[in-house]
């Protein structure tokens, strides 16, 4: 932690709980920075490249146990927790959704935006379209992505992965 503390301050806590101390570091190193390494190579090859970070905690926590996902993801963001939004998994929009599944009004908008971004990308290799927050293309200089939450916004987390790039 002597390397990490001066760079990130309190981003990575020193805690008696292993999961609170190590999980954020592993998440950044493996998921975030591993994905950025692939995106960097893809963009360098001239391919349209777009990254996102999903940061919304689903309001309907039983979704995870109903779908066989880990219970610890019920009140936090975990890998693949965006899937109900990607496929608009609410009973009003998807006949396969459990009848008791509900999205808040904001989550319904988020799910519609997800569908619109994905559909635009499939059609044109560009997720952007009228009426949505612009999704910046990824490049190594800015390492920009889109933060998908009830408030959708562009962001850069370049400093996090530049640190991890230096140590392997």
C-alpha positions as CSV (number, residue, x, y, z in Angstrom):
1,X,0.0,0.0,0.0
2,X,3.0,2.4,0.2
3,X,2.7,2.7,-3.6
4,X,-1.0,3.0,-3.7
5,X,-1.7,5.5,-0.8
6,X,0.2,8.5,-2.4
7,X,-1.5,7.9,-5.7
8,X,-5.1,7.3,-4.7
9,X,-5.4,8.6,-1.1
10,X,-8.4,6.9,0.3
11,X,-9.7,5.2,-2.9
12,X,-8.4,1.9,-1.5
13,X,-9.0,1.6,2.2
14,X,-6.9,-0.2,4.7
15,X,-9.4,-2.3,6.5
16,X,-9.5,-5.4,8.7
17,X,-12.0,-6.7,6.2
18,X,-10.2,-8.4,3.3
19,X,-13.1,-7.8,0.9
20,X,-13.2,-4.0,1.7
21,X,-9.4,-3.7,1.3
22,X,-8.7,-5.9,-1.7
23,X,-11.8,-6.1,-3.8
24,X,-11.7,-2.5,-5.1
25,X,-8.1,-3.0,-6.1
26,X,-8.7,-6.3,-7.9
27,X,-11.8,-4.8,-9.5
28,X,-9.8,-1.9,-10.9
29,X,-6.8,-4.1,-11.9
30,X,-8.6,-7.0,-13.5
31,X,-11.9,-5.6,-14.8
32,X,-11.4,-1.9,-15.4
33,X,-7.8,-1.8,-16.5
34,X,-7.9,-5.2,-18.2
35,X,-10.8,-3.9,-20.3
36,X,-9.0,-0.7,-21.0
37,X,-6.0,-2.7,-22.3
38,X,-8.2,-4.5,-24.7
39,X,-10.0,-1.2,-25.7
40,X,-6.6,0.4,-26.2
41,X,-5.5,-2.3,-28.7
42,X,-8.9,-2.2,-30.4
43,X,-8.8,1.6,-30.9
44,X,-5.2,1.4,-32.0
45,X,-6.3,-1.1,-34.7
46,X,-8.7,1.6,-36.0
47,X,-11.9,-0.1,-34.7
48,X,-14.8,1.9,-33.2
49,X,-14.3,1.5,-29.5
50,X,-16.6,2.6,-26.7
51,X,-16.4,1.7,-23.0
52,X,-18.9,2.1,-20.1
53,X,-19.1,1.8,-16.4
54,X,-22.4,0.8,-14.9
55,X,-22.8,2.3,-11.5
56,X,-26.5,2.0,-10.7
57,X,-27.7,-0.1,-7.8
58,X,-30.9,-1.9,-8.9
59,X,-33.9,-0.9,-6.8
60,X,-35.4,-4.4,-7.0
61,X,-32.9,-6.4,-5.0
62,X,-34.6,-9.9,-5.3
63,X,-33.7,-9.9,-9.0
64,X,-30.4,-11.4,-8.2
65,X,-31.6,-14.4,-6.2
66,X,-34.5,-15.0,-8.7
67,X,-31.9,-15.3,-11.5
68,X,-29.4,-17.4,-9.6
69,X,-26.9,-14.6,-9.0
70,X,-25.0,-14.0,-5.8
71,X,-27.0,-12.5,-3.0
72,X,-24.2,-10.1,-2.1
73,X,-25.0,-8.2,-5.3
74,X,-28.5,-7.3,-4.2
75,X,-27.5,-3.9,-2.8
76,X,-24.4,-3.0,-4.8
77,X,-23.0,-2.9,-8.3
78,X,-21.4,-6.2,-9.3
79,X,-20.3,-7.7,-12.6
80,X,-23.3,-8.1,-14.9
81,X,-25.7,-6.1,-12.8
82,X,-26.5,-4.0,-15.8
83,X,-28.1,-7.0,-17.6
84,X,-31.7,-6.2,-16.5
85,X,-31.3,-2.8,-18.1
86,X,-29.6,-4.0,-21.3
87,X,-32.5,-6.3,-22.0
88,X,-35.1,-4.0,-20.4
89,X,-36.1,-6.8,-17.9
90,X,-39.3,-5.2,-16.5
91,X,-42.7,-6.9,-16.8
92,X,-44.1,-3.9,-18.7
93,X,-41.5,-4.4,-21.5
94,X,-40.4,-8.1,-21.3
95,X,-42.8,-11.0,-20.9
96,X,-40.0,-13.2,-19.5
97,X,-39.5,-10.9,-16.4
98,X,-41.0,-12.0,-13.1
99,X,-44.4,-10.3,-12.6
100,X,-43.1,-8.7,-9.3
101,X,-40.0,-7.2,-10.9
102,X,-40.2,-3.5,-11.0
103,X,-38.2,-0.6,-12.3
104,X,-38.5,2.9,-10.9
105,X,-39.4,5.7,-13.3
106,X,-35.7,6.6,-13.5
107,X,-34.7,3.0,-14.1
108,X,-37.2,2.7,-17.0
109,X,-35.5,5.7,-18.6
110,X,-32.0,4.1,-18.0
111,X,-33.2,0.8,-19.6
112,X,-34.6,2.7,-22.7
113,X,-31.3,4.6,-23.0
114,X,-29.4,1.3,-22.8
115,X,-31.5,-0.2,-25.6
116,X,-31.1,2.9,-27.7
117,X,-27.3,3.0,-27.3
118,X,-26.9,-0.7,-28.1
119,X,-29.2,-0.5,-31.1
120,X,-27.4,2.5,-32.5
121,X,-24.1,0.7,-32.1
122,X,-25.3,-2.4,-33.9
123,X,-26.7,-0.3,-36.7
124,X,-23.8,2.1,-37.2
125,X,-20.8,1.1,-35.0
126,X,-21.6,4.3,-33.1
127,X,-23.8,4.3,-30.0
128,X,-24.6,8.0,-30.2
129,X,-28.0,9.4,-31.2
130,X,-30.3,12.3,-30.8
131,X,-31.5,13.1,-27.3
132,X,-28.9,11.0,-25.4
133,X,-25.8,12.0,-23.6
134,X,-22.9,11.7,-26.0
135,X,-20.8,8.6,-25.5
136,X,-17.2,9.4,-26.2
137,X,-15.0,7.1,-28.3
138,X,-12.2,5.5,-26.4
139,X,-8.6,6.4,-27.1
140,X,-5.5,5.9,-25.0
141,X,-5.0,9.6,-24.3
142,X,-8.3,10.3,-22.6
143,X,-9.5,6.7,-21.8
144,X,-13.0,8.1,-21.8
145,X,-16.1,6.1,-21.1
146,X,-19.8,6.5,-20.3
147,X,-21.0,6.2,-16.7
148,X,-24.4,4.6,-16.9
149,X,-26.5,5.5,-13.9
150,X,-29.8,7.4,-13.4
151,X,-27.7,10.4,-14.5
152,X,-25.7,9.3,-17.5
153,X,-22.4,11.2,-18.0
154,X,-19.1,10.9,-19.8
155,X,-16.0,10.3,-17.6
156,X,-12.4,9.4,-17.7
157,X,-10.7,7.1,-15.2
158,X,-7.4,7.3,-17.0
159,X,-5.3,7.9,-13.8
160,X,-6.4,4.7,-12.2
161,X,-5.3,2.5,-15.0
162,X,-2.2,4.5,-15.8
163,X,-1.0,3.6,-12.2
164,X,-1.8,-0.1,-12.6
165,X,-0.1,-0.1,-16.1
166,X,3.1,0.9,-14.4
167,X,3.2,-2.2,-12.1
168,X,2.0,-4.8,-14.5
